[in-house]
Every structure is written in C-alpha cells, then in structure tokens.
Amino acid sequence: MIHKLRLPDEVITEIENWKVECDKIKNSPLKGLKEHDNIGTKTNAYQCSVPSSLIADSYWLAFTLRACAELFGGDHRNYFMRKWDGHFDGYDIWINYSYKGNYNPTHNHAGRISGVIYLNNEDETIFTESKYRYKGKKGDMILFPANTLHGVDKQTKEYERITFAFNIEYKHPVLAEDEHILQKLITGVNNG
C-alpha cells in the first residue's frame, strides 16, 4: 500500500534548508567523499546523505514516525530511522539530484517502510508491481513497504529534479515475559 501525505509548511521549509546544506556538499571539490552509494548512484547526477544534525533537530522526523504508526500500526516509539554513528552517511536519508538523461532503476529498499519526499519534481515514481504512478509535487511525501519495487524513468526535460529518499525501521516492543527472560540471560540467573 502506498500512502500519500502532505507535509506541513514548516516542515517544507526545513526540507528546503536541507537542500541548501546538501548543495554545499554537492558543490564542494571533495563531494565524492560524501557521495551516497546505492542503486541510484550511477544513474542520478549526485546523491548524498542529509547532514545528521538537520534530521535530529527536525520536525520532519517526528511527523514521519507518527505517520508511520498511524498508517502501518503500532506505537510511534517503535519506529526509528537507522543511523550510522561516526559515519558520513549518518541517518538513512539522502537527497537525489537528477537532470535530463538521469533516471532511477527499478529497486527496493532496506528497512520496513521507505519513503520519498518531493521538493522539485515533474516526473513520475513508478511502482512496477501495482503499475501505480505518482507525480509528487513540492511538499508531498509517500510512504510504502520497503520491499515495494519502484523507479523513475529517464528524465526527458531539462530541470533539476530534487527528491529525498529514506528508510524507517520498526522495533517490536519487548513483552514483560521477554524482559524477564532477557534479565536472566544478562545476569546469568537460572531458576531451573
């Protein structure tokens, strides 16, 4: 199932700031060091992770985790975004810069839920199995199961297509009896 959401104006402003900061990385002579490596690296003009501090301080993350809980079930505290502390990728969210001739091949993602945020877009995201096509506008966000195959055809117009892609994980809550067993394992206590 693909869920379409509209981001609040304040969150769209945050995302516009993410692009400004990512532009600094893209325009640096050292940009190759921070390039995000995935299936779209060779077919998009450039990809890099959004700086961690921007995600940690954002309202976007809270909005998204709460939306995941509402749309997919469970408590928002059980949803989280992967983070690689001490690594240049930081959180599992990156910007895609695309120009005429670029595309994103059919692929899926890691995690439980994936999403796309649209900042500047005139092309469709194509979900191959369902044949669903979505042409997101500035401030739109879609959420879908991470194993859903999707892609973007070759860009035919001359413009800067800007999207952000991300992955959300889900941690099952620990049940009381599981907590008791876990404590036994940690302390080495055996009552049997």
C-alpha positions in Angstrom: 0.0 0.0 0.0 1.3 3.4 -0.9 0.3 6.3 1.3 0.4 9.9 0.1 0.9 12.7 2.7 1.2 16.5 2.5 3.9 17.9 4.7 3.1 20.9 6.9 4.5 24.2 5.6 7.0 24.5 8.4 8.4 21.1 7.6 8.7 22.0 3.9 10.8 25.0 5.0 13.1 22.5 6.9 13.4 20.4 3.7 14.3 23.5 1.6 17.1 24.1 4.1 18.2 20.5 3.8 18.7 21.2 0.1 20.7 24.3 0.7 23.1 22.3 3.0 23.3 19.4 0.6 24.1 21.8 -2.2 27.2 22.9 -0.2 28.3 19.2 -0.2 27.5 18.7 -3.9 29.4 21.9 -4.9 32.5 21.0 -2.8 35.6 19.8 -4.6 35.5 16.9 -2.0 31.9 15.9 -2.8 33.0 12.4 -3.9 34.0 11.6 -0.3 30.4 12.1 0.9 28.6 10.5 -2.1 25.8 8.2 -1.0 26.4 4.7 -2.5 23.3 2.8 -3.6 21.5 1.6 -6.8 20.9 5.1 -8.0 24.4 6.4 -7.6 25.4 5.8 -11.2 22.1 6.9 -12.7 21.4 10.1 -10.8 23.7 13.1 -11.1 24.6 13.1 -7.4 23.3 11.7 -4.1 24.5 12.4 -0.5 23.0 11.9 3.0 21.2 14.8 4.6 23.5 16.1 7.5 22.6 14.3 10.7 22.1 17.4 12.8 19.4 18.6 10.4 17.4 15.3 10.9 17.9 15.1 14.6 16.6 18.7 15.1 13.8 18.4 12.6 10.0 18.3 13.0 10.0 16.1 9.9 11.3 13.1 11.7 8.6 13.3 14.4 5.9 13.9 11.8 7.1 10.9 9.8 7.4 8.5 12.7 4.0 9.4 13.9 2.6 9.0 10.4 4.2 5.5 10.2 2.5 4.5 13.4 -0.9 5.8 12.3 -0.7 4.3 8.8 1.1 1.0 9.5 0.1 0.3 13.1 1.9 0.2 16.4 3.3 3.0 18.6 5.4 5.8 17.2 8.2 5.0 19.8 8.8 1.7 18.0 9.6 3.3 14.7 13.0 4.8 14.1 15.4 5.8 11.4 18.7 3.9 11.1 21.8 5.9 12.0 25.4 5.1 11.5 27.2 7.0 14.3 30.7 8.0 13.3 30.0 7.6 9.5 29.5 10.2 6.9 26.1 8.8 5.9 24.6 9.5 9.3 20.8 8.9 9.1 19.3 6.7 6.4 18.0 9.6 4.4 19.6 11.1 1.2 19.0 13.6 -1.5 18.7 12.7 -5.2 19.8 15.3 -7.8 18.7 14.4 -11.3 18.9 16.2 -14.6 18.0 15.4 -18.2 19.1 11.9 -19.0 19.2 10.7 -15.4 16.9 8.0 -14.0 16.4 5.7 -11.0 16.3 2.0 -12.0 13.7 -0.3 -10.5 14.7 -1.2 -7.0 13.5 -1.7 -3.4 14.9 -0.6 0.0 16.1 -2.0 3.3 14.1 -1.5 6.4 10.3 -1.8 7.0 9.0 1.4 5.4 10.5 3.6 2.7 9.5 7.0 1.5 10.1 9.8 -0.9 9.8 13.5 -0.3 9.3 15.6 -3.4 10.9 19.1 -3.5 11.2 19.8 -7.2 9.6 17.2 -9.5 8.0 16.8 -12.9 8.4 13.0 -13.3 6.5 10.0 -12.0 7.7 7.5 -9.5 6.6 4.1 -11.0 5.6 1.2 -8.8 6.2 -1.7 -11.1 4.1 -4.5 -9.5 1.0 -2.4 -9.0 1.5 -0.3 -12.1 0.8 2.8 -9.9 2.4 6.0 -10.9 2.8 9.1 -8.7 3.9 12.5 -9.7 4.7 14.2 -6.4 4.6 18.0 -6.0 6.7 20.2 -3.7 5.9 19.1 -0.1 4.3 15.8 -1.0 5.6 12.6 0.7 4.8 9.0 0.1 5.3 6.0 2.4 5.3 2.4 1.3 6.6 -1.0 2.4 10.4 -1.1 1.8 10.2 -4.2 -0.3 8.0 -2.4 -2.9 9.7 -2.3 -6.3 9.8 1.3 -7.8 11.8 3.5 -10.0 11.8 6.6 -12.2 12.1 6.7 -16.0 14.8 8.6 -17.8 14.3 12.3 -17.3 13.4 14.0 -20.7 13.1 17.6 -19.5 16.0 19.9 -18.6 15.4 20.8 -14.9 16.8 19.9 -11.5 14.7 17.1 -10.1 15.1 17.0 -6.3 13.7 14.2 -4.1 14.8 12.8 -0.8 14.5 9.1 -0.1 14.6 7.4 3.3 14.0 4.2 5.2 12.3 3.6 8.5 12.8 0.6 10.8 10.4 -0.9 13.3 11.4 -2.4 16.6 8.9 -4.8 18.1 8.1 -3.9 21.7 9.6 -6.2 24.4 6.9 -8.1 26.2 7.0 -8.3 30.0 7.8 -12.1 29.9 10.6 -11.4 27.3 12.0 -8.8 29.6 12.2 -11.3 32.4 14.0 -13.9 30.2 16.3 -11.2 29.0 17.2 -10.2 32.6 18.0 -13.9 33.3 20.3 -14.0 30.3 22.1 -10.8 31.3 22.5 -11.8 35.0 23.1 -15.5 34.4 20.4 -16.5 36.9 18.8 -19.8 36.3 15.8 -20.9 38.4 15.5 -24.3 36.8 
